[in-house]
Amino acid sequence: MLNSVVVRRGRDRILDRHDAGSATIVLSDLTGLLDPDNGTYANEILPMRQLQITAEYSSVVYVIFSGFIEEWDYTYAVGEDAAFVTITALDAFRLLNLTNISTVTGASSGDLTGTRIGEILDEISWPSSSRDFSVGQTTCQADPGTTRDVLTACQTVVDSEFGAFFTKVNGVLKFMDRDAIITAHAQSPTVFADTGSDIYYEEVEFDIDDIVLANDVTVQRTGGTAQNVTDATSIASFFQRNVSRTGLLMETDADALNQATTILAARKDPQLRIGAITIDAYQDTSDRVTAALDTELFDPIKVTRTQPGGGTVTRTLSVQGIEHSITPDSWKTRFQTAEKILDGFILDSSTSGKLGTNALSY
């Protein structure tokens, strides 16, 4: 019998790297079926078995997690009629983290970031059918040839691009370059509101703090000169808040400077942020359940909150993390969100197509 499922994917902060997605499943074993010693499935209770979690709604099957079992924890208290089995699993990032590489065949100066990540994955024969990659906007130096795990090698390239890299719900590795992130932001958002006119949410979390402040930013490529940009007004108001990104693989210092300038522009001033919203997907409300099951990382959402006194706060946000907490009697889905850090002009977009408002990204 299923007691609970918790799935976590994504990241908490927009400058962080994406962590491995995780799933925790708790089962009650009433008959010894999952006894790891002599149960019916004893020979199948092994680590690194593939696991997928799906949900069916309105005759549509949605995948909400794909990964590999890390641990089976079988707990039995003497005198009890049931044992409890806790299964923990991690997504494909776990495999990338376990494997080391040194040289990368074919990795030469001038590779676009999408090509370079592909070359890294070729070293471990990662299937092309399990990749969903942007081309990339940044060219790379030759591969450094140092020994490191595959995940770190990929993430260094992603940091150089100022892109995103994560595992999709179906287990496919996803790389988004800057252009793909900007384009995703310009799509029509899923709209949430507490007024009943749009998708209803249960809870909204406001943040106005110094966690994401950055007014002294340094970006340095391997073999390059550190590119530092500061904002004196922000430093005078909020003290010095350093962000440093080093060991990157872009070919030019100009790219490093552009990245530093982008971070500074987006993070030098604190602002009221909607950090997360939670929706109740247990109630059989079609748009709410579909939003919980079908929203992916970097999808845009628009959130309106009616404030005490009658005012409203509205933000268009990017989903950076997704958490499902499920039991037989409840299903809560939490979207960790962030304001966009990359901007760009996209013709005919209502959010990114305003002359004099949207800046061209580097």
Summary of the structure (lengths in Angstrom):
residues: 362
radius of gyration: 22.6
end to end distance: 52.6
largest distance: 72.2
contacts: 1145
relative contact order: 0.14
helix: 20%
strand: 37%
